[in-house]
Amino acid sequence: MSEKSFVFVVAGIPGVFAFDKDKEMVASSVFPRDSSKILDRLDSIRDGEQIEELREVVQSLDTKNIVTDIHMEIEGYNVEIKDSVSASEYLEENMRKLSLESGFVEEDSQFNRILRDIQIIKTRKNVKSSVKKDKVVSQAVSALQDLRRISNELSERLREWYGLYYPELKVKGNEKYTELVAGLERREEFEEFKGSMGIDLDKRDIDAVKGFAERLDGIYKEREELKKYLEDVMKDVAPNINHIIGSEMGAQLISLAGSLKKLARMPSSKIQLLGAEKALFRHLKGGGKPPKYGIIYNHPYIQQTPEGKRGKAARKIASTLMMAARTDQYTGKFKGKKYKKKLQRDLEEIRNE
């Protein structure tokens, strides 16, 4: 591409601009003086959409050679896309002057108002996104735990209730038991039925217990759907934590910490004790031994470790989770496989010591 024949095409708050190699403006197409519409247009450009203002600038050029940091493909033009171009920096540094020269605004006060409104909208979006991220994880895992508790309690009630009618029914697993009762109307329909010592119930009684089982079966199905949803949310919010310790326990840690940001700022020693606050408080009040771990005690990483070595294993897990939380919060890069592989290797060494 000849140095004399190219132009820079860039976009910013005022609109889309074209500059020659000396940073002289050769074309422009300004955005409406509406902060929301400006941000929508900039988002569209980042998504690769050829918006009207971009087409207007390109079509007004005297050259077919374009250097830009905008991802665009326009038939009939030679477009060189770079990660950054000096013209974007020039636009950013001289935005007020270029806004006046291009007719985007007529006076400084208009520019100040638009800039202020844009910053307010961006701040609101960032706050909303941050709150949603933390609150969704916290609420989803709490709802999942509530459903698990409720379904267990109702399952005990179903076994006692249906047990009056068919006490000989022995089925492992509350979900399977519930599914069978919900699907079959009378005890005689069970494949292994050979008579029963249970009391006889009329159809009205059987319909009542069967309806109860059907609703409980729905709760189990809802629990599984919520579990899948939580897994998807955690993969988006905290992929490294999710890969290392699983969606439910990872979400519990975020919920107990108060947010992913707070979890990322915690030392590993505090992460290790999340969920053991009551035991720690009792210890500080002089009423017991200090806890060695919180909810991570329930993870297979700990349960598969000999009892005398679980404290050391918990410290190693907490240290890995600290790194994962900081990676999720501050970089967004996925290093979960690397972290998990090292953790598993370290835990194996601890178990074999």
Buried (B, 14 or more C-beta within 10 A) or exposed (E): EEEEEBBBBBBBBBBBBBBBBEEEBBBBBBBEBEBEEBBBBBEBBEEEEBBEBBBBBBEEBEBBBBBBBBEBEBEEBEBEEEEEBBBBEBBEEBBBEBBBEBEBBEEEEBBEEBBEBBEEBEEEEEEEEEEEBBEBBBEBBEBBBEBBEEBEEBBEEBBEBBEEBBBBBEBEEBBEBBBBBBEBEEBEEBEEBEEBEBEEBEEEBBEEBBEBBBEBBEBBEBBEEBBEBBBEBBBEBBBBBBBBBBBBBBBBBBBBBEBBBBBBBBEBEBBBBBBBEEBBEBBEEEEEEEBBBBBBBEBEBBEEBEEEBBBBBBBBBBBBBBBBBBBBBEEEEBBBEEBBEEBEEBBEEBEEE
